[in-house]
Amino acid sequence: MTTHEGVGTTLSSDDSAPLGNRVRHVRSGELDGYAAISGGTVGSKKLWMGRVENPPSSATDNHHHGESEAGIYVVSGHPVFVFHDGVQEVRIAADPGDFLFVPPFVPHREENPDPHEPVVVVIARTTQEPIKVSLPELYPLKATAAH
């Protein structure tokens, strides 16, 4: 890859060129909550990207991301990704530099078992904005027959 330092690297938000033909630069201090790349921050239509930090000794609720695929890159810490494969709970321990893929509608949770170090991940999703559907259980709920 060829890079040209300092050549057209920053665009101001008042630039009059159409969004469709401009590279947008979101600096680390300019995130909108967790979102770096979204419809709201850069006008993306199919991609959401953000940075998430999970504190020591924490876990998210059980959830899925709807129709969105999710790609996760572990920046720091040692997260554990938990899902149910239909037979048993599966735990994937990840390290910095690892990538994970979460298919659409797959219930899962993220855990940070370390009592001292936070986990930092970068997440990319195939929807413009983040989707998070909280679930009472880790496995998909089955419909019950009406009586």
VOLOLUM-949180 format. One record per atom (N, C-alpha, C, O): z, x, y; residue in one letter. Coordinates in steps of 0.05 Angstrom, whole numbers, plus 5000, padded with zeros to 4 digits. Layout:
BEGIN
ZXYA...
end
This chain:
BEGIN
500050174977M500050005000M500050185025M501550385026M498450115044T498350265069T499950105090T499649865093T501650245104T503150115125T502550255152T501950495153T502750105173H502350215200H504850135216H504949915226H506750315218E509250255232E508750185261E507150315275E510049975270G509949895298G507449765307G507149715331G505549715289V503049585297V503249285292V503049205269V503549135313G503648835311G505748735292G505248535277G508048855291T510048765272T511748535282T513048405265T511848485307T513648265317T512048065332T510348135350T512447805326L511247595341L513347425354L515447375342L512947355379S514847185392S514246895384S512046825377S516246725385S515946445378S514046295397S513146075390S513646405421D511846265439D509046365438D507346305455D508346525418D505646625414D503746385411D504446195396D501546375424S499846145425S497846125401S496445925399S497746325384A495946315361A496946115340A499346065338A495145995325P495945795304P497645935283P497346175277P499545785272L501345895251L499845985226L500746175213L497645855220G496145905195G495046185193G494346275171G494746325215N493546595213N495346815224N494347015234N497846775223R499746965234R501947035213R502946855199R502647285211V504947365196V507347315213V507447395236V509347185201R511747115216R513947305207R514247375184R515547395226H517647595221H520347465227H520847375250H522047435207V524647325210V526647555206V526947655184V528047635227R529947855225R532547755211R533147515211R533947945199S536347875184S538347705199S539747535187S538647745225G540447585241G539447315250G540847175264G536947255242E535647005251E535446785230E534046595234E536846825208L536746625187L537846355197L539746345213L536646145187D537545875193D539345785170D538445665151D541945845172G543745805150G543046015129G543346255133G542145925105Y541246105085Y538246165086Y537346355075Y536745985100A533845995099A532746215117A533446245140A530846365105A529346565121A526546465124A525446465146A525346375102I522646265102I522745975094I523645905072I522045795113S522045505107S520145365127S519045495145S519845115123G518244965142G519444975170G517944995190G522044975172G523444985198G523345255211G523345265236G523445475195T523545735208T520845855214T520445975235T518845815196V516245945200V513945755196V511645835200V514445505189G512345305185G511045315158G508845215154G512445435138S511345445111S511145165100S512744985107S509245125082K508844855070K509644845041K510444625032K509645065026K510145054998K512245254989K512845274965K513445405007L515245625000L517845605015L517845565040L520045645002W522645685014W523745945004W523645994980W524946105021M526246355014M528746385030M528746335054M530846485017G533246525031G535146725018G534646814995G537246785032R539246965022R541846815018R542646665036R543046844995V545446704988V547546904980V547047094964V550046864989E552247034981E554346864968E555246664979E555146944944N557346804930N559746984930N559647214922N562046874940P564447034942P565547114915P564847004895P567347314915P568647394890P570047154876P570946974889P570147164850S571446964833S570646684840S572346504845S568046634842S567046374849S564946274830S563846424814S564346014831A562245894815A561045654831A562545514845A558445614829T557245384841T557845144823T558745174801T557244904833D557344674816D554844674798D553044834802D554844504777N552544474760N550444334777N550944134790N547944434775H545844314792H543044384781H542744554764H541044254793H538244344788H536844324815H537844224835H534344434816H532844444840H530344264840H528344324851H530644034826G528543834826G525943954815G525944114796G523743884828E521143974819E520544264826E518444374819E522344394840S521944664850S522444874828S524444854814S520645064826E521245304810E522945484828E522645484853E524645654816A526245834832A526046114820A526246154796A525546314838G525646594830G528046714844G528446674868G529546874830I532046994841I531947294838I531247394816I532547434859Y532747724858Y535647804865Y536647714886Y536947954848V539748034852V539748284870V538848494862V540848254894V541048474913V543548644907V543348884905V545848504903S548348654897S550248474882S549948224882S552148594868G553948444852G552948404824G550848514816G554448254808H553848214780H554147914773H556047844760H552147754781P552347464776P551947394747P550647554732P552947164739V552447054713V551046784717V552146614731V548746744705F547246494707F547746344681F547346444659F548646094683V549445934660V547645684659V547345544678V546645634635F545145384630F545645304601F546745454585F544745064594H545044964567H542244934555H540444804566H541845064531D539145064519D538644824501D536644814486D540444624502G540144384485G541844404460G542444194447G542844644454V544544684431V547244804439V549344714430V547044994457Q549545134466Q549245234495Q547045254506Q551445304506E551445434533E550445724530E551245864512E548745794549V547546064549V548446194575V548246074596V549346444573R550346594597R548646844599R548447004581R547346874622I545747114627I547147274649I547347194672I548047514642A549347694661A547147864674A545547994660A547147874700A545048014715A546248244731A548648234737A544548434738D545448664754D543548694778D541448574778D544348854797P542648904821P539849004811P539649174794P537848894824G535048954817G533848774796G531448784792G535448604783D534348414763D533148174777D533848094799D531148054763F529847804772F530447594751F530647654727F530647344760L530947114742L529146894750L528446864774L528246734731F526546504737F527946254727F528846244704F528146044744V529345794736V527145584738V526245524760V526345464715P524245254716P525245004730P527644964734P523344824738P524144574750P526044404733P525744414708P527844264745F529644074733F531544194712F532844044698F531844464710V533644574691V536444594703V536944744722V538444444691P541144464701P542344734696P541944854675P543744844716H544845114714H547045144735H547544964751H548445364734R550345434755R550345744756R549645884737R551245834779E551546124783E554546184785E556046034798E555446404772E558246484773E558346774783E556646934777E560546824797N561147104804N563947164793N565947094806N564047284770P566647334757P568247564770P570647594764P566947734786D568347964797D570347884818D569747734836D572847974815P574947884834P574848034861P576347964879P573048234864H573048394889H570348394903H570248404928H568148384888E565548424900E563948164902E563748014883E562848104926P561047874928P558447924914P557648154909P557047704908V554347714897V552447644919V552847444933V550247794923V548247724942V545547704927V544747894913V544247484931V541647434918V539647334939V540347214959V537047394934V534847274949V533547074931V532847144908V533146834941I531946614925I529346534938I529146504962I527346494921A524746384929A524346124913A524746124889A523545914927R523045654914R520245554922R519245624943R519045394904T516345294909T516345034924T514344884922T518344974939T518344754958T519044864985T520445064987T518044735006Q518444825033Q521444845040Q522245025055Q522944665031E525844655037E527444665011E526344594990E529944755012P531544764988P532144484977P532744304992P532044464951I532944214937I535244294919I535044484904I537444154921K539744194903K540843934896K541843784912K540743864870V541743614859V544143684842V543943794821V546543614852S549043664837S549243474813S548343244814S550343584791L550543434766L553443454756L554843654760L554343244742P557043254731P557243434706P559443524699P555043484693E555043644668E552843854670E551043824686E553144064654L551144274654L548544204639L546444304646L548744024620Y546443944605Y545343684616Y546743534629Y542743624612P541543384622P542943134610P543443124586P543542944627L544842694618L542842514605L540542494615L543542394583K541742204569K542441924578K544741854581K540341764581A540741484589A542141334566A541441374542A544041164572T545441004551T544140734550T543140624570T544140624526A542940354523A544740144535A547140154533A543539954549A545039734561A545839534540A544339484521A548239434543H549239234523H549038954534H549738764521H
end
